Amino acid sequence: MCQRLWSSSRETWEARVHPYSRPSSQCWVSRDVQMSVLTDLPHSDSTTLDIWKRILSLAENSECILDVLCSILQDQELCGIFNITPAELDLLQLTLIHPTEENLQELCKPALLQRLLKIESLPVLWLVLRGLVLLSERPEMAIGIRDLLPDVMKTLRFANTSIALKASKISRNVMTHVGKREAHPIVVELAEKLLPLFSRVSSEVQVGSILLFKDVMEAVMWWQKRNMRKTVHRGLLPLLFQMSDETPSVAEASGEALVRCAKFLNWKELKRQAKRKGKMEIKECLLRQDRQTANEYLWLSLPYLQNSQASLRYEAVEFIALQPLRGDAHPAVRSVATGIIQRCQGQKAEPPQRRLIGMCCWPC
């Protein structure tokens, strides 16, 4: 029943804010409609954010809609709904208006922004991240919001692509501007937050997170490397698989990051094979580690069996098939493993779908 009510409500709101449903010259997105998106629709639903973003895009070309939005963000009722102070509400309004130097100076209040980042509302978080993107583009202000990066990355808990894109953009901007010495306090925590983004549906999120992971490794100070090594090891297999991604930008970024991982770990053979893009040889490098690490790679590879891309499913099948065989004590089993490797190498030029069929039809 609740699901039907929300579905009906969603269609009603979408109709009210559809850019082609009313004449552009009228201020037809009423105050009540805009206020209701903030207060009545489910705060953590991606569709609510889509409607909110549509209203914001209309406001960019309509002074009337923008004025209404600004008036809403002065409404003290929102302070009670979101448990925020009038000063924090004022910051949200600053994210809507033209980013002059004076406005950005007023917006750059890290303590207040940190509190706003904890609000469980996608429309509100969108405004906060929108403001942080503007601040992160200014070198002198990026330093001021550096300590907010862990909180920015926590917004990934909503698993929303638009939020993830903003979060990764802010992080990359800050890492670029603050420099290695200023960034080091938060790099280890930031790296851990990035790993789940490597396999996200959006290629933009994937590329942004992979390149940011590469930047993070370069910012690690020598005394942090021990804590960082485990995270880097956990990133090796996803990056290897993503080298076969159907989106060229994802595949290229993954290959570059894998080379950087090998350099960080001081793993010469892996670095050499990563530069050559020898995927089978990279798999063999990973399998030559201790049994515990190999088992961890096995668990990391399992989700890729459900990936929508055949090329990534193939990489997972190939890796899982090789893992229990390569170190077997029995010569016959090792012989089978060798045959699998040769068969896989001979199929590299075939389409992913045919390779998968071949993998499932080994001789008994």
Sequence and secondary structure as in RCSB ss.txt:
>XXXX:A:sequence
MCQRLWSSSRETWEARVHPYSRPSSQCWVSRDVQMSVLTDLPHSDSTTLDIWKRILSLAENSECILDVLCSILQD
QELCGIFNITPAELDLLQLTLIHPTEENLQELCKPALLQRLLKIESLPVLWLVLRGLVLLSERPEMAIGIRDLLP
DVMKTLRFANTSIALKASKISRNVMTHVGKREAHPIVVELAEKLLPLFSRVSSEVQVGSILLFKDVMEAVMWWQK
RNMRKTVHRGLLPLLFQMSDETPSVAEASGEALVRCAKFLNWKELKRQAKRKGKMEIKECLLRQDRQTANEYLWL
SLPYLQNSQASLRYEAVEFIALQPLRGDAHPAVRSVATGIIQRCQGQKAEPPQRRLIGMCCWPC
>XXXX:A:secstr
 HHHHHHHHHHHHHHHH TTSS TTS  S HHHHHHHHHTS TT HHHHHHHHHHHHHHTT HHHHHHHHHHTT 
THHHHHHT  HHHHHHHHHTTS   HHHHHHH  HHHHHHHTT S HHHHHHHHHHHHHHHTSHHHHHHTGGGHH
HHHHGGGG  HHHHHHHHHHHHHHHHHHHHHHHGGGHHHHHHHHGGGGG S HHHHHHHHHHHHHHHHH  GGGH
HHHHHHHHHHHHHHHHHTT SSHHHHHHHHHHHHHHHHHTT HHHHHHHHHT HHHHHHHHHTS HHHHHHHHHH
HGGGGG S HHHHHHHHHHHHHHHHHT SSHHHHHHHHHHHHHHHHTTTS HHHHHHHHTT   
